Amino acid sequence: MKKLSGTSSPEPPEVTFFTDRDLGKGFPRILRESGLEVVRYADHFGELNVPDEEWIAFAARASWVAISHDRNIRSDPLATRALMENGGRLFILRGKNLSGAEKAELFLKAMGGVLRVLEEHPGAFIAVVSRNTPRYGDERAEVRVRQTYEEWSRGKSPPGKNQ
């Protein structure tokens, strides 16, 4: 695999990402071209529209790290249960009206944070990747864990939709 462009990592991470159907074909292609190991939703489900809890459980059982743009997953109790009970790890990309290429650029900019979260949270979690535009300077990517298995198992609800 080739080096991730725009990062200081000498090698791509030893992780396989699974991209949700809502991310289309361009997003996973760009991640692959950047040296990441990526499995697309369509590689296993074709054009079928399977419920979120089904593809999430599938990816989790394969030990793949899921990526989606569907922020509603965080408030779906069936999808959250499937993720948590199967040890899933999910990154949700935030940002309205982003093209597939812009979503991929955002995720690649966030790779340092993604790797940090994966290292710090070996168990199930839901994290959000978003743009953080400082008052002055370049846009940056921010990665924040929204819910861990421990929080979920204690009954803590995920933060509100506006967070």
Buried (B, 14 or more C-beta within 10 A) or exposed (E): EEEBEEBEEEEBBEBBBBBBBBBBEBBBBBBBEBBBBBBBBBEBBEEEEBEBBBBBBBBBEBEBBBBBBBEEBBEBEBBBBBBBBBBBBBBBBBEEEBEBEBBBBBBBBBBEBBBEBBEEBEEBBBBBBBBEEEEEEEEBBBBBBBBBBEBBEEEEEBEEEEE
